[in-house]
Amino acid sequence: MLQKDVFELLNNKIMNKIKHNLKIFFLFSKFSLKTTFQTRLGVIFLLLGKAVRFLFFFSLIYFIFARVKLLKGYTLNQAAIFYLTFNLIDTISQILFREVYRFRPLVVSGDFDTVLTKPYHPLLRILLGGVDYLDVIMIVPYVLLTIFFAGQNPSTTLLSTFNFSLLIFNSLLMATAFHISVLAFGVITTEVDNTIIVYRDLTSLGRFPIDIYQRPLREIFTFIIPVGVMMTFPAKALFCLLLWPNIAYIFIIGIVLFWLSLKFWYYALRTYQSWGG
């Protein structure tokens, strides 16, 4: 009976903590929405730029397949799904973690000190505190196109769709780990912009299946810098090209990377000397 009471107490405490954090997250999101649409003309041009970039790379895929029927054994339909999978993962991470791009001024100006004194976890503010609503708008066509091309793919099944969704979640967990690591590196060195650009450049290699790269690049981008695990493997799961042991191994990679990023974050906080330190 006592164990049951303790379990219920812990469960209620955890649920209350989750509700509290969600309330703070939605509050930050509300402020971000107001900030985003203050300059409506800029919003329009930015959305146009995102759409043109997407159409440019999509046209590039069609141009490639106008000359070759298969790309490393993949059809046009499958190559489109690879590209759309990359856009889904990249766009969702941009929606959630846009505030990372604004972190350096907080450290340089000393305003990060005020974030650390607030009665909530600092990652709520500097990682999730600036939802990008422009990318929320762009995610809609990406999802619809992915559903369309996946429906046209003969190897798509209910199980493969489930595996695809699981690995998308795992890729977002890995993206979270990378962004937390960038923040930790920023606390130690005050360098954020170049680090996040390096991350974007590396993940952009996942626009196409990792199989197109020759050895040893293919192994490097799979086992050392897991771009292929993030961007390519979810689509492979949709094509029924991955077995369950492979999927379990991929999840282990995601969990380990997330755990290491948190360790790195807390190490960075211990070395932080505050503004002027």
C-alpha positions, 0 to 999 in steps of 0.5 A: 500500500505504501509503495502504491502511494509513493508511486502515485505521488511520484506520478503526480509530481512528474505530470505536474512538472510536464504540465508546468513545462508545457505551459511555459513552452506555449507561453514562449511560442505565443511571444514568438508568434507575435514577433514573427508577424510584426513584419508581414512583408518580410514574412512573405519574401521569406516564405517565397525564398523557402518555396523557391529553394525547395522547388529548385532541389526538387527540380534537380532530382527530376533533372537527374532522373531525366538522364538516368532511370535509377540512382544507386538502385533507387527510382524517382519516387524513392529519391523524392521520398528521400528528399522529402524525408530530409525536409521533414526532419530539417524543417521540424527541427528548425520549427522547434530549435530556432532559438539556438541561432539567437543564443550567442548574444545572450552569452556575450551580453550576460543575459544568459545569467538571468535565464539561469536564475529563472524557475524553469530549466534553461533549455526551455528558453534557449532551445525551445523558446522561439518556435519558427511559425514560418516553417510551420507553414512550410511543413504542410506541403512537405507532409502532403507530398510525402504521403502522396509519394509514399502511397505511390511506392509499391513497398509501402506497408502499414508496418513500414509506415510505422517504422518510418514514423519511429525513425523520424522521431529518432532523427528528431531526438538526434537533432535535439542532441546536436542542438544541445551540443551546439548550445553547450559549445556556445557556453564554453566558447561563445561560438554558436553561429559557425557551429550551427552552420557546420551542422546545417552543411553536414545534414544537407548531405542527407538530401540524397541517399547516403548510398551515393557517396563512395567509401570511406565517406559513406561509412563516415556519414553513417557511423562517425557523423550519423547524417545517414542514420538521421536522414536516409534510414527512415526512408529505407525503413519505409522501403522495407530495407531495414530489419528490426535489429537495424532499427533497434541499433539506430534507436540506441545511437539516438538515445546515446547521442541524446544522453551524451549531449546532456552530459556535455550541457551540464559540463558546460554549465559547470565551466560557465563563469558568468558575464565578465568571468 
